[in-house]
């Protein structure tokens, strides 16, 4: 059992969800109060964005919820002092939605950043879940789709890059190739990749010798990442207010072990550092 971090002066969280996505709990203000109590100076509210055609509606808010979500963030910004609350969204990448993300979220509603994510990949006229891949071809197609998202230049960072590995215990040649493809693109473009601590609290893979590893974040991915000059951002991906800081200590151990360069997103959002990706 991973205990909640009680003091998080070193880290903040820029990836959180609310009850509107249908697989999380809590309201915006609950996350903000929990983050403030944990000692954070910044929090990003980033629920799964609704889509204009209501695709994947079972795991995201409906379009009719967007106004309410937007207002809930504005209300929290007024009611919770002592912490900077960023208005943002996590967006499933598909090129047909890029104009919607740009116009509806950034230009019209002035969301301060968008997270890119690949929870689904195209499969002919359909889509398949990144959590249920069955073969190496799907894994490599995931990395191609992930790279497309990076190259759109719309996102401030890419979430949980290695979720393609979740269904598999054994690390394969295709998984290693997908990892290297993603890391190479992230290095060339400067796109930060997320070390997602949410996975630490989920069920682990169990090996024949008795040891276990998280299904994600996947250690083989981050072990490879030490060979690439990339930016890394630690996040809780909290789906409950009490999880805003869960797993940060373990993520920090991996950062130290694999000598990863971490960034603080607020430095770029507040203009302390120039965004170069």
Secondary structure as UniProt FT lines:
FT   HELIX           19..21
FT   HELIX           28..37
FT   TURN            38..39
FT   STRAND          42..45
FT   TURN            52..53
FT   TURN            55..56
FT   HELIX           57..59
FT   HELIX           63..65
FT   HELIX           66..79
FT   STRAND          84..92
FT   HELIX           95..97
FT   HELIX           98..100
FT   HELIX           101..108
FT   STRAND          113..117
FT   STRAND          120..123
FT   TURN            124..125
FT   STRAND          126..129
FT   TURN            130..131
FT   HELIX           136..151
FT   TURN            152..153
FT   STRAND          157..158
FT   TURN            161..162
FT   HELIX           163..165
FT   TURN            166..167
FT   HELIX           173..189
FT   STRAND          192..196
FT   HELIX           197..201
FT   STRAND          204..206
FT   TURN            208..209
FT   STRAND          212..214
FT   HELIX           219..225
FT   TURN            226..227
FT   STRAND          231..235
FT   HELIX           241..243
FT   TURN            244..247
FT   HELIX           248..257
FT   TURN            258..259
FT   STRAND          261..262
FT   HELIX           265..269
FT   TURN            270..271
//
